Amino acid sequence: MNGGATMTGDLARSAARGALFTMGAQLARILLQLLSVVILARLLTPRDYGLLTVALVIVGIGEIFRDFGLTSASVQAPSLSTGQRDNLFWINSALGTALAGIVFLVAWPLSRASGDPELLGIVQALSAVFIFNGAATQYRAHLMRDLRFRALATADVVSAALALVAAVGAALLGAGYWALVLQQLTAGGALLILLVSYGRWRPGRYSRRHEVGGLVRFGWHLVATNLITYGSSQVDTILVAARFGAVPLGLYNRAYQLVMTPLHQIRSPLTNVALPILSRAQDDRERFNGFVSAGQLALGYSLGLPLLLVCGMAEPVVAIMLGPRWEAAVPMLRFFAFAGALTTLSFVGYWVYVSRGLSRQLLQYSLVSTGIRVVCILVGSLFGVVGIAAGFAIAPAIAWPLSILWLSRLTVLPVRALYGGALRILLVSTCGAVASWAVSGAVEPIAGDWVALGAGLLSAAAAICPLLLIPQLRRDARTLLALARLTVRRRGGA
């Protein structure tokens, strides 16, 4: 009994401390990302960003094959021998090298088809990213399995900082879109060096004596799922590029990245924390469900609330972050912030699929959610670039309630707690967003963007505080405070 309680406490502390390191690192990365947006948006043009966006679509597809789902397969596996880890390293490295060659060759027809000769050099230079990331894959997975979140966090922050310095320096020297290319290459190379130094192992030779077939099969289902998800996520980018050109694509992309890049920078590392914890707790139903419910509350309040505040104060946010020539991105930013909040509510479902080993079922659900997204975006495209952004936001509003119901048919899940928690998060976030929108909109013409932003935040806080009189919201606050205490409690304490 005491042993079980100790195990539960150790896992909870590991999850919380991992989340602390991860969130601290990601706050630093978000700060770096915001600095990148503020500085580079004033040094570069929408066309520069539009060109890089087209190139990164190709790179993103290749990255899915390069990983081959083997990061999650390694982390999820109950046991992983040294020989299996070495074999997976060589598989990922071989995939990365092969994809680098394929993308390098694809650059010629892509450049001719797009009518933008600059894409040739951009895509060929970015092909080196596959080599870096292929070699880094199992080093990252090894650190995740060992719950070494501090090392992962440090590597992510330092590589992002070096990449930003390189990009800003190149932009100041007049490199144009090459500054953005250099940023990608520097980040990948620096991250590989750091992960290898923290990993402290050297891969041995590939050997068929160490079976990895089961891991590869698990990874293949994730590859198919990620391809479907990625393809659906790029439908909007492709439509904007094909129908409206590089400049509208640059506006669309900056609005998207302003919201989604910080969001992914938080959600992805938190997944690195959640998956090993949930995988270890999956045999204890009560403990597993408790982690899932608490995870949704932590994600929803820490991410969903700020995103809907961005939705309410989009005008001053765009003016401060991007500058006056990006004003056309305001309505798109609203829709992306709304979409980000909704996808965050259902994100714990992904954790459950992977930690339970339900990769085939995740693939099946992804087909359905992808269909919803594609239909919404295609309909929205009839109304221009802003219509595409609106379709992007409507899709998760339809899909997220379905996702929890779908998953509950496959495995034990605290359905009522997840639906109730999501509704409470939306209630709090919407009240804050409406208050911030009303006040910031009234203040901005009189006092300027910064004052409007501050007034909007204060009005949101004033609108949210009375809601704590609701008992369920007070329970949510206590849960979040308990998680916060776990993150700062010393391992040898209590």
Buried (B, 14 or more C-beta within 10 A) or exposed (E): EEEEEEBBEEBBBBBBBBBBBBBBBBBBBBBBBBEBBEBBBEBBBBBBBBBBBBBBBBBBBBBBBBBBBBBBBBBBBEEBEEBBBBBBBBBBBEBBBBBBEBBBEBBEEBBEEBEBEBBBBBBBBBBBBBBBBBBBBBBBBBBBBEBBBBBBBBBBBBBBBBBBEBBBEBBEEEBBBBBBBBBBBBBBBBBBBBBBEBBEEEBBEBEEEBEBEEBBEBBBBBBBBBBBBBBBBBBBBBBBBEEBEBBBBBBBBBBBBBBBBBBEBBBEBBBBBBBBBBBBBBEBEEBBBBBBBBBBBBBBBBBBBBBBBBBBBBBBBBBBBBEEEBEBBBBBBBBBBBBBBBBBBBBBBBBBBBBBBBBBBBBEBBEEBBBBBBBBBBBBBEEBBBBBBBBBBBBBBBBBBBBBEBBBEBBBBBEEBBBBBBEBBBBBBBBBBBBBBBBBBBBBEEEEBEBBBBBBBBBBEEBBEEBEEEEEBEEBBEBBEEBBEBBEBEEEEE
